[in-house]
């Protein structure tokens, strides 16, 4: 008997309408993460804010996502997915409009926090929609298409934000997002299918376990990154104490039947391995971008637009390769594409540690190699998650994966910053950056261990009788 029976597939035209609507939802979910970055100086000027104050526009959203991600999987099972997804998109549109009309910085921060509340449920709900519409052997190709859309949005978002800011104002960014949300909501109203009741939809939520996990995650981010605008050691110690207490509370209540995250799902081998891969991937991808964004202007004397052009080959190649990776995983399984991706990322980072002083052309070529590695490394874990579980539990699996990846991403930025601070006094700034890049390459190689243990037949959608 298959551990993950194929759902009753929708008629082909209907399910590809679902894919189109899910891709539209992915666009409105991914845009807020990077579209505002280039407009922060204008926000500071309009509100006469300091760097420390405007940082809350980004940090408030990040902390909210980290704290509420565990709740998203529970909601995707407990609530009817069509209503949940449509409600989240509508809330994003309303918060985008509120951000565009914000009379002061606190109101803008509040709008971004509420926007994160909507964002955190979109990915789990989308994964459940796709898992329910397609049989396991079809999902690798669909996931490749979905991740391609996500990559393309992240490529275009800063450029779109810059054009809107220069043409009108930073407020135009949020007005455009509100319009996109309205169009996506209308498309989803027609295309998103109603979901049947889940077997465990009546499972309650343990409020104390959720409080422990949410406070532990939020406080751990503050302990690692510091309070926005504050380098106080005492504040970090308080945050660390809260993080440890929250983690202990979550661990004590993790085996309750109403736990916020179902630890029983970890018995699925491919899900557990994908969760082990996620922190390595998050550490390497976010840590390396952080290092290169700081190092390239200093080592090569590049302006910010020139830095963006040098880094762009990674995203362009990743966007071009990702759809083919979905086909490759469907044909050959996830193990070897993920392993090859890890090797390519490690080689590119080791090469960048040596090549940065050589010039922007060599850096751009190595960035293209890194982009191919990122594409090969990113699709297999999502396929492993979605094919390891019954379709109704795909959202819960996505929450576990998002939690693991988010922790790795945060640790990557904080860890690379700490490593730079430790190496620079003895090696100098340039050598410290090179050492940190080599360290991220080593982390990428360590991530090969769980990748090589993936069950390839299951990731292809083939289950033993």
HELIX and SHEET records of a PDB file:
HELIX    1   1 UNK A   12  UNK A   34  1                                  23    
HELIX    2   2 UNK A   37  UNK A   39  5                                   3    
HELIX    3   3 UNK A   40  UNK A   47  1                                   8    
HELIX    4   4 UNK A   51  UNK A   78  1                                  28    
HELIX    5   5 UNK A   81  UNK A  100  1                                  20    
HELIX    6   6 UNK A  105  UNK A  133  1                                  29    
HELIX    7   7 UNK A  136  UNK A  167  1                                  32    
HELIX    8   8 UNK A  170  UNK A  191  1                                  22    
HELIX    9   9 UNK A  207  UNK A  225  1                                  19    
HELIX   10  10 UNK A  233  UNK A  252  1                                  20    
HELIX   11  11 UNK A  263  UNK A  267  5                                   5    
HELIX   12  12 UNK A  269  UNK A  300  1                                  32    
HELIX   13  13 UNK A  304  UNK A  332  1                                  29    
HELIX   14  14 UNK A  335  UNK A  355  1                                  21    
HELIX   15  15 UNK A  356  UNK A  358  5                                   3    
HELIX   16  16 UNK A  360  UNK A  388  1                                  29    
HELIX   17  17 UNK A  391  UNK A  393  5                                   3    
HELIX   18  18 UNK A  394  UNK A  427  1                                  34    
HELIX   19  19 UNK A  429  UNK A  446  1                                  18    
HELIX   20  20 UNK A  448  UNK A  451  1                                   4    
HELIX   21  21 UNK A  456  UNK A  459  1                                   4    
END                                                                             
